[in-house]
Amino acid sequence: MSFEKAQKIGVVIWGVLALGFVLLATKNGYFLIALPVGIGCLAFAAGLVNDIRCGRDE
């Protein structure tokens, strides 16, 4: 598997994690814990997308 493909899979995984934490925060009211973690996962996924667009392999 190429590194770029692995990065794209990572973006999907982190995006799903972010969505899950945000849904947990909105459904069960765990705003103080789940929402910041979800935002952090989303930020990490956005960083991976930026790395893919810039062609960064390291």
trRosetta pair geometry for C-beta under 8 A, 3 or more apart (Angstrom, degrees):
i j d omega theta_ij theta_ji phi_ij phi_ji
1 5 5.3 -118 -175 82 90 125
1 6 5.6 103 130 -58 118 94
2 5 4.7 94 60 7 84 102
2 6 7.0 -148 97 -5 45 87
3 6 5.5 -55 -151 37 35 114
3 7 6.4 39 150 -23 66 102
3 57 5.6 74 100 -149 152 91
4 7 5.5 -49 -150 32 34 114
4 8 6.6 35 151 -19 64 102
4 52 6.4 103 -148 -133 86 94
4 57 7.8 -56 -61 -106 80 87
5 8 5.7 -51 -151 34 35 111
5 9 6.5 36 150 -18 65 103
6 9 5.7 -52 -149 36 34 112
6 10 6.4 40 149 -23 64 105
7 10 5.4 -53 -151 34 34 117
7 11 6.6 40 150 -24 65 98
7 48 5.5 -180 -172 -173 91 104
7 51 6.5 -126 -153 94 142 115
7 52 5.3 169 121 -77 136 104
8 11 5.5 -44 -151 28 36 114
8 12 6.8 36 150 -17 63 100
8 52 6.7 84 -71 -107 76 151
9 12 5.7 -52 -154 35 36 112
9 13 6.4 35 150 -19 67 106
10 13 5.6 -54 -145 37 33 111
10 14 6.1 25 160 -12 68 108
10 45 7.8 -174 131 -116 75 70
10 48 5.4 -147 103 -141 113 159
11 14 6.1 -59 -143 43 27 104
11 15 6.0 30 156 -22 63 111
11 45 5.1 98 -148 -157 65 88
11 48 4.8 -158 -78 99 86 129
11 49 5.7 89 -120 -64 135 81
11 52 7.4 -44 -45 -17 139 142
12 15 5.7 -57 -145 37 27 113
12 16 6.4 26 157 -18 64 106
13 16 5.9 -56 -150 36 28 108
13 17 6.4 29 152 -18 63 106
14 17 5.5 -50 -146 37 35 115
14 18 6.3 39 153 -22 65 103
14 41 5.2 -171 -173 -177 81 85
14 42 7.5 160 145 -88 96 25
14 44 5.2 -122 -159 94 146 105
14 45 3.8 -176 102 -71 118 95
14 48 6.7 135 30 9 147 140
15 18 5.6 -51 -148 34 31 112
15 19 6.4 31 153 -17 64 105
15 41 7.7 167 -86 141 18 101
15 42 7.2 65 -117 -112 57 66
15 45 4.8 112 -62 -137 73 162
16 19 5.7 -53 -147 38 32 112
16 20 6.2 36 153 -21 64 106
17 20 5.6 -56 -149 36 30 113
17 21 6.4 25 157 -15 66 105
17 38 7.7 -166 131 -120 68 62
17 41 4.5 -132 102 -157 106 151
18 21 6.0 -57 -148 38 29 106
18 22 6.3 26 156 -16 65 108
18 38 4.8 100 -159 -167 61 70
18 39 7.4 96 -145 -75 105 15
18 41 3.7 -164 -73 96 82 110
18 42 3.9 110 -144 -59 153 78
18 45 6.3 -90 -16 -1 138 135
19 22 5.8 -57 -145 39 30 109
19 23 6.2 29 156 -17 65 108
19 38 7.5 132 -43 -150 9 112
20 23 5.8 -56 -146 38 28 109
20 24 6.3 31 154 -21 64 106
20 38 7.5 -161 73 -107 53 104
21 24 5.5 -51 -146 35 33 115
21 25 6.4 36 153 -22 64 103
21 34 4.7 -172 -173 -173 80 83
21 35 7.2 166 142 -87 97 21
21 37 4.9 -127 -156 94 153 98
21 38 3.2 -165 94 -72 111 92
21 41 6.2 132 18 15 137 137
22 25 5.6 -51 -150 34 33 113
22 26 6.5 22 155 -12 65 106
22 34 7.3 169 -83 142 21 100
22 35 6.6 65 -115 -118 62 63
22 38 4.1 149 -52 177 73 158
22 39 7.9 97 -79 -52 100 62
22 42 7.9 41 -43 -43 125 127
23 26 5.9 -59 -144 41 32 103
23 27 5.8 22 162 -14 69 114
24 27 6.1 -60 -135 42 25 103
24 28 5.8 -24 -176 25 64 114
24 30 6.0 -24 139 49 94 121
24 34 4.5 -133 95 -150 107 154
24 38 7.7 179 44 -58 97 126
25 28 7.4 -71 -120 54 12 78
25 29 7.6 21 -174 -149 47 6
25 30 5.4 -99 -110 75 57 72
25 31 5.2 87 -167 -101 103 48
25 33 7.8 -168 -97 72 95 62
25 34 3.8 -164 -66 92 88 113
25 35 4.1 103 -132 -60 163 80
25 38 6.3 -103 -9 -1 130 141
28 34 7.7 88 61 -3 105 156
30 33 5.0 -47 168 52 104 101
30 34 4.3 78 100 -4 108 115
30 35 7.7 178 108 -16 67 78
31 34 7.0 -63 -107 51 16 87
31 35 5.0 4 -160 -8 58 131
32 35 7.4 16 -52 34 7 103
32 36 7.5 -6 175 -1 37 113
33 36 7.2 -85 -169 39 18 97
33 37 6.6 4 157 -9 61 118
34 37 5.8 -65 -148 43 32 110
34 38 6.0 35 157 -23 69 110
35 38 5.6 -54 -145 36 30 113
35 39 6.4 30 157 -18 64 105
36 39 5.6 -54 -145 38 34 111
36 40 6.3 38 154 -21 66 104
37 40 5.5 -53 -149 36 32 114
37 41 6.5 35 152 -19 65 102
38 41 5.7 -51 -148 34 32 111
38 42 6.4 32 153 -18 64 106
39 42 5.6 -54 -148 38 33 113
39 43 6.3 36 152 -21 65 104
40 43 5.6 -52 -146 35 32 112
40 44 6.4 34 153 -20 64 103
41 44 5.7 -53 -149 35 32 112
41 45 6.4 33 151 -18 65 104
42 45 5.6 -51 -148 36 33 112
42 46 6.4 35 151 -20 64 104
43 46 5.5 -52 -148 36 33 113
43 47 6.5 38 151 -22 64 102
44 47 5.5 -50 -152 32 34 115
44 48 6.7 35 149 -18 64 101
45 48 5.7 -51 -152 34 35 112
45 49 6.5 38 149 -20 65 102
46 49 5.5 -49 -149 34 36 114
46 50 6.4 40 150 -20 65 103
47 50 5.5 -51 -149 35 34 114
47 51 6.5 38 151 -21 65 102
48 51 5.5 -50 -149 34 35 114
48 52 6.5 36 152 -20 65 102
49 52 5.7 -53 -150 34 33 111
49 53 6.4 30 153 -17 66 106
50 53 5.8 -55 -146 38 32 109
50 54 6.2 20 159 -10 66 111
51 54 6.0 -63 -142 45 27 103
51 56 4.4 -84 -156 60 80 114
52 55 7.7 32 177 -72 29 32
52 56 7.9 -71 -54 43 20 77
